[in-house]
Amino acid sequence: MIWILYLILFILSFTLSVLGAQTWMFVTLLILFVASSSLALFYPLLWQKDAEKVKRYLLKSKQSYHRFLYAFLYEEESEAEMRLTKIKQTQARKYAEIMLFTQQERWEDVKGLLQTMKKSNLTHYYAAIVAMEEGRQKDYEQHKNQLKDPHYVTWLTVEELRRNGNKSEALSILEEQINTLGGLKLLSALHYKDKLQHKN
């Protein structure tokens, strides 16, 4: 997809130069190119409603974090652990470690990582998960209330229902949410649904 945009940029730039176009036309073309290429890169990760297309995007991606996500969601845990070691970006690696350690229920490791990270929706979400697991209700409510993303709040609500024995209601809420999601959040919700169906 990106190579097509590069080809279009080259053809249009060449045409404009032959026609003696003004500088502002080249600047406009460059801005449109940057916007289009950014959309092509981020659309599958943020808005794509077809889960299989998002899955294929992760599988084909050259980025180590994306390859980790694919392994985490669809392959053996050992493969995810191996992929994690290849992530060079510090922040991305920490996010990957938090996801993996949460799945492995390594709560002390998760808490240690969270303390080194800037506050965000993701850190509040995982801090709430740890607090829920450890029975620290006040801390749980505090982190949940600081979440700005309603999807994370829904996942916490679903987990609360599951723990209180209302599994069918939890699955119903999650199923309704899945119909509104796209990109990585869609894959995450589907992964969570699969785990939820196999939990007591």
Secondary structure, DSSP 8 states (H G I E B T S, - for coil): -HHHHHHHHHHHHHHHHHTT--HHHHHHHHHHHHHHHHHHHHHHHHT---HHHHHHHHHH---HHHHHHHHHHHS-HHHHHHHHTT--SHHHHHHHHHHHHHHTT-HHHHHHHHTTS---HHHHHHHHHHHHHHT-HHHHHHHHHT---HHHHHHHHHHHHHHTT-HHHHHHHHHHHHTT--HHHHHHHHHHHHHHHT--
